[in-house]
C-alpha cells in the first residue's frame, strides 16, 4: 500500500492519502495520546514529538504539527511510518457500529383537555407512568427534559406508548403540533431514552403505588384500587391521562384520587371523573356515603 503526501492550505497540516477508504463513519479527531483508544495508528503517531493533532477521515490521515520542525524535513519519514503500519495488517481505526435507526410512527390525538395533546408512539416507551410539572422534576426522563426546552411546553406526562404534552394558553396547537411530533419521532428513532425506570421507581408517587404498599392497606382501599385499575384507568389513559389512588378515609368515607397528564387541570375532567368514579364506587361497594375528591397531580 503506497501513501501519498498532500500539502494543505494550512502550512501546519499535511495529509497522507491512502489508495482506499480507512474510515466509514465520518471524521475522527485526536488531540492527544489519551484520545486514541480507537486508533492504534494515531497512538503511535503521537510518540513523534512534533505531532499536535491527528485527523482521520475518508481515505486520509491529516497531521497538524508543532512549529519545532518543518514538514519538508519529516514528512517522508512520517509517510513511511504510516505505510509500514498499514501494510502490517493492524487496525488503523476501530469504528464503533452506529445503532441503526428503528423507524417509528407518531401521531397526535386530541384529548378532553384543550391544553393537552396526546402523542401516540408505535413503540413501548415505559413501564412506569410519570408526570413532570417542570424541567427540575424531569431528571428521570431525558425526553421530558428535552421537551421542556420548547417555550410552549408547560407539563409532560409519559405512559406506556404515549406522551401527553400540556401547553401554555398563549400558543396554538396549529403552530406547534408538527414540531413536537417531529421532535418526538426523531428522538425515539435515534435511541433516546423516554424514562429511566430505575430513577422513576424511587420517586414518592411511584413508591406509594408499589404492590408492597397495597398489601398493607385495608380491604376497602384495596377494593377501590382494583376498581380504578380495571374500570377507570383504561378510559383515562385513552384520553392521554392517568389516575392514581391517593387515600381512603374510613371515617369520612372520602376517597382521594390523583389526576395526571391530560386529565390534570382539564376544565371538565375533575367534575366528570369525580361524579363518574363516585357513582361507580357507591354502586360497586354498596355504600351511598362514599365521596370522591379528585386532585390534580
Protein Blocks (a to p, Z undefined) as FASTA:
>chain_A
ZZdddddfblkbccdddfbdfbfgbjaddfbfklmmmomklmmmmmpmkbmbdcdehjbc
cddddfkbcfklmmmmmmmmmmmmmmnopafbdcddddddddddddddddfblkbccddd
fbdfbfbdcddfbfklmmmpmklmmmmmpmklmbdcdehjaccddddfkbcfklmmmmmm
mmmmmmmmnopafbdfklmmmpmklmmmpmklmmmpcfklmmmmmmmmmmmmmmmmmnop
acddfbdcfklopacdddehjlnopaklmmmmmmmmmmmmmmmnopakbccddddZZ
